Amino acid sequence: MRKLNYVSLVCTMVLGFSACKNNAVLPQNAVSTGADNSVASNNGRLTTMSASDNRVISFESASLSGTNYYLTDSSFTYAFITKGTYSNPVLTTSEHFKGTASIAYQMPHTTVSGSVTNDKSQHRIFSGSDANAMGFGVKKYFGFAVKLDNLTEQPTANCQLFQVWQGTPMSPPVELCIVPGGSGSTFNIRLAYRNNTTTANPSASIAIYTGTIQKGVWNTFVLMTIMRNTADTQDGELKLWLNSTQVVDWFGRAGYADGIVYAGNSYTPNTKFDTFFGPYRPCQLANLKMYYDQVKYGGAYTEADPNL
């Protein structure tokens, strides 16, 4: 195992509050990967967990519906959510991180057309209305392997790889994106959050990590979330592992409380979270093709690690 370095993340002051409270990075061997099924309080609300929360989308025996491109794998079906212009997803054996198959998403050069300003081609792991969807105060892990195809061009605006969403019309309280500024085969990535203080506008996200990945090779992510909003009495936590190295351990408030304001109006957000993988971006003149494999969800690091 190669030696791991501590990473110092820069904290910025945004809207009069600290964007980063504790971004200390722990060595990989100091990270507990045991299951933590404790139930935490969120202003009196309790969220429970069960073994049925765990999911593995390996794509080995997966299928896509020929009408709506819903994805079915291991008896679970995942809705396909779209906007704008995209190619329909394809199951492929030409690329795979493990096993023999993966899923490919692709978008061409696109421009704004009337009210269509975004392109979206994502599968939803959980809907906020699902009984086993993640709620506030519960530790959850999400993992996946992703490869940017060699034809992928540098983005001109952020493009989501993964998002945690809390309902319309708010922008996601947690999102992992590829972002502009890379060069050649090196692409910049960004993990960011939103809450009632940052506001729910797309431009209001606060970065807690920026780094790079390479196109043409597989990259693995594991994201741990404990969602807490600004009405809570304690912080939540976000951790991120990139290619098996922990790069984030952040404490703060990610998620919306009642009364979140968007475009001048007050909203009541969902109390549980939708989660999505796949590309979602503003229309832009950049080709995009990416593959996903070993998409996982669970209550422990070992249940979400794409390498296992």
C-alpha positions in Angstrom: 0.0 0.0 0.0 1.4 3.4 -0.9 2.0 6.0 1.8 -1.0 8.3 2.4 -0.5 12.0 2.9 -2.6 14.3 5.0 -4.4 16.8 2.9 -5.1 20.4 4.1 -8.2 21.9 2.7 -8.7 25.6 2.6 -11.6 27.1 4.5 -13.3 30.2 3.2 -15.7 32.6 4.7 -18.9 32.8 2.8 -22.0 34.8 3.6 -20.6 35.6 7.0 -20.1 32.0 8.2 -17.3 29.4 7.9 -17.6 27.2 4.9 -15.3 24.6 6.6 -15.4 23.5 10.2 -13.1 20.5 10.2 -11.6 19.1 7.1 -8.9 17.1 8.7 -8.1 14.0 6.6 -7.4 10.7 8.3 -5.0 8.0 7.1 -6.9 5.2 5.5 -5.9 2.7 8.2 -7.5 5.1 10.8 -10.9 4.9 9.2 -13.5 2.7 10.7 -15.2 0.6 8.1 -17.5 -1.3 10.5 -21.2 -0.9 10.2 -22.7 1.9 12.3 -26.5 1.3 12.5 -27.1 3.8 15.3 -30.2 5.9 15.1 -29.7 9.7 15.6 -32.1 12.4 16.6 -33.0 15.2 14.3 -35.1 17.7 16.3 -37.1 14.8 17.8 -37.4 12.9 14.5 -35.9 9.5 14.3 -34.8 7.6 11.2 -34.3 3.9 11.3 -32.2 1.6 9.2 -32.5 -2.0 8.1 -30.4 -4.6 6.2 -32.7 -4.1 3.2 -31.1 -0.6 2.8 -28.1 -2.2 1.1 -27.9 -2.2 -2.7 -25.3 -3.3 -5.2 -25.7 -2.5 -8.9 -23.0 -4.6 -10.5 -24.5 -4.5 -14.1 -23.6 -8.2 -14.5 -27.2 -9.3 -15.0 -28.8 -5.8 -15.4 -31.4 -4.8 -18.0 -32.7 -1.6 -19.4 -36.4 -1.1 -20.3 -36.8 -0.4 -24.0 -39.5 2.2 -23.3 -38.3 4.3 -20.4 -34.8 3.0 -19.8 -35.4 2.1 -16.2 -32.5 0.0 -14.9 -33.2 -3.3 -13.2 -30.4 -5.2 -11.4 -30.7 -7.9 -8.7 -34.6 -7.5 -8.6 -34.4 -3.8 -7.9 -35.5 -1.2 -10.5 -34.1 2.3 -10.7 -36.0 5.1 -12.5 -34.3 7.0 -15.4 -34.7 10.8 -14.9 -34.1 13.0 -17.9 -34.0 16.6 -19.3 -32.8 18.2 -22.4 -30.6 16.3 -24.9 -28.8 13.0 -24.2 -28.2 9.6 -25.7 -30.1 6.8 -24.1 -27.9 4.8 -21.6 -26.4 1.6 -22.8 -25.3 -1.5 -21.0 -21.9 -2.5 -22.3 -19.3 -5.2 -22.0 -16.6 -3.2 -23.7 -15.8 -1.4 -20.4 -16.0 -2.6 -16.9 -14.3 -2.0 -13.5 -15.1 -5.4 -12.2 -16.9 -8.3 -13.8 -17.9 -8.0 -17.4 -20.3 -5.1 -17.8 -21.0 -1.4 -17.0 -23.4 1.3 -18.0 -22.6 4.2 -20.4 -24.1 7.7 -20.5 -23.4 10.1 -23.3 -24.3 13.7 -24.2 -23.3 15.7 -27.4 -22.7 19.4 -27.8 -25.9 21.2 -26.7 -27.2 24.7 -26.5 -30.0 26.4 -24.6 -33.4 26.0 -26.5 -36.2 28.1 -25.0 -36.8 26.9 -21.5 -34.5 23.9 -21.8 -31.3 25.0 -20.2 -30.0 21.7 -18.8 -29.3 18.1 -19.9 -29.9 15.3 -17.5 -29.4 11.5 -17.9 -29.4 9.9 -14.4 -30.7 6.8 -12.6 -32.2 7.3 -9.2 -31.0 4.9 -6.5 -33.7 5.9 -4.0 -36.7 8.3 -4.1 -37.3 10.3 -1.0 -40.7 8.7 -0.8 -39.2 5.2 -0.5 -39.4 3.5 2.9 -35.7 2.9 2.9 -34.6 6.2 1.6 -31.9 8.1 3.6 -33.2 10.5 6.2 -31.6 13.1 8.4 -29.2 12.0 11.1 -28.4 8.5 9.6 -24.9 7.5 8.5 -25.0 6.2 4.9 -22.3 5.3 2.4 -22.6 5.6 -1.4 -19.9 4.2 -3.7 -19.3 3.8 -7.4 -16.5 3.4 -10.0 -16.6 5.9 -13.0 -14.6 6.2 -16.1 -14.6 9.3 -18.4 -14.3 8.1 -22.0 -11.4 9.5 -24.1 -13.9 11.4 -26.3 -15.0 13.4 -23.2 -14.1 17.1 -23.5 -13.4 19.5 -20.7 -16.7 20.9 -19.3 -17.6 24.6 -19.6 -19.9 24.3 -16.6 -20.3 21.9 -13.7 -21.5 18.4 -14.5 -22.8 16.2 -11.7 -21.5 12.7 -11.2 -23.7 12.1 -8.1 -26.2 14.1 -6.2 -28.3 14.0 -3.0 -31.5 15.9 -3.6 -34.3 17.1 -1.4 -37.1 18.2 -3.7 -38.2 20.8 -6.2 -37.1 23.5 -6.8 -34.1 23.5 -4.6 -30.6 22.6 -5.9 -29.1 19.5 -4.3 -27.7 19.9 -0.8 -24.8 17.6 -1.7 -23.3 17.1 -5.1 -20.1 15.7 -6.6 -19.2 17.2 -10.0 -16.6 17.5 -12.7 -15.9 21.2 -13.1 -14.2 23.5 -15.6 -10.5 24.3 -15.3 -8.9 21.0 -16.1 -6.4 20.4 -18.9 -5.9 17.5 -21.4 -6.7 14.2 -19.6 -6.9 15.8 -16.2 -10.4 16.8 -15.1 -11.2 18.8 -12.0 -13.8 17.5 -9.5 -15.6 19.2 -6.7 -17.7 18.1 -3.6 -20.1 20.8 -2.4 -23.0 21.4 -0.1 -25.9 23.7 0.4 -28.2 24.6 3.3 -30.6 27.3 4.4 -27.8 29.7 5.1 -26.0 29.3 1.7 -29.5 29.3 0.0 -30.7 26.8 -2.5 -29.7 28.5 -5.7 -27.4 26.6 -8.1 -24.6 29.1 -7.7 -24.8 29.0 -3.9 -22.9 25.7 -3.4 -19.9 25.7 -1.1 -17.0 23.6 -2.0 -15.5 21.4 0.7 -13.1 19.5 -1.6 -11.5 20.1 -5.0 -9.3 17.6 -6.7 -8.6 15.8 -10.0 -9.3 12.6 -11.8 -7.9 11.2 -15.1 -10.1 10.3 -18.1 -9.5 7.0 -19.8 -9.0 5.2 -16.5 -11.4 4.0 -13.7 -11.7 6.2 -10.6 -13.5 5.0 -7.5 -15.5 7.1 -5.0 -17.1 6.4 -1.6 -19.1 9.2 0.0 -20.3 9.0 3.6 -23.2 11.3 4.6 -24.8 12.2 7.8 -27.2 14.9 6.7 -28.1 17.8 9.2 -29.8 21.1 8.5 -29.4 24.5 10.1 -32.4 23.8 12.5 -30.5 20.9 14.1 -28.5 21.3 17.3 -25.5 19.4 16.0 -23.4 19.1 12.9 -23.7 16.4 10.3 -20.6 14.9 8.5 -19.4 14.2 5.0 -16.5 11.9 4.2 -15.1 11.2 0.7 -12.6 8.6 -0.5 -11.1 9.0 -3.9 -9.4 5.9 -5.3 -9.3 4.4 -1.8 -7.7 7.4 -0.2 -9.7 9.5 2.2 -9.7 13.1 1.1 -12.5 14.7 3.2 -13.8 14.5 6.8 -16.0 17.6 7.1 -18.4 18.6 9.9 -21.3 21.0 9.1 -24.9 21.4 8.0 -25.8 19.8 4.6 -29.5 19.7 3.9 -32.5 22.0 4.0 -34.8 22.9 6.9 -38.4 24.1 6.6 -38.7 27.6 5.1 -35.8 27.3 2.7 -36.0 30.3 0.3 -35.5 29.8 -3.4 -36.1 32.7 -5.9 -37.9 34.7 -3.2 -40.4 32.0 -2.2 -40.3 29.8 0.9 -40.6 26.0 0.6 -41.0 22.9 2.7 -38.3 20.4 1.6 -38.7 16.6 1.7 -37.6 15.0 4.9 -35.9 12.1 3.1 -33.5 12.3 0.2 -33.4 11.2 -3.5 -30.0 10.0 -4.7 -28.9 9.9 -8.3 -25.9 8.8 -10.4 -25.2 9.8 -14.0 -24.5 13.2 -15.7 -26.6 16.3 -15.1 -25.2 19.6 -16.5 -26.1 23.0 -18.1 -26.3 22.8 -21.9 -22.8 23.2 -23.2 -20.5 22.7 -26.2 -18.7 19.7 -24.7 -19.0 16.1 -25.6 -19.5 13.7 -22.7 -19.3 10.0 -22.3 -18.9 8.2 -19.0 -19.2 4.6 -17.6 -20.4 3.6 -14.2 -19.8 0.2 -12.5 -20.2 -1.2 -9.0 -22.8 1.4 -7.8 -23.3 0.6 -4.1 -25.3 1.9 -1.1 -25.0 0.7 2.5 -24.5 1.4 6.2 -20.7 0.8 6.3 -17.7 1.6 4.2 -17.2 -2.0 3.2 -20.7 -2.2 1.9 -20.1 0.7 -0.5 -16.5 0.2 -1.6 -16.5 -0.5 -5.4 -13.3 -2.5 -5.0 -14.9 -5.2 -2.8 
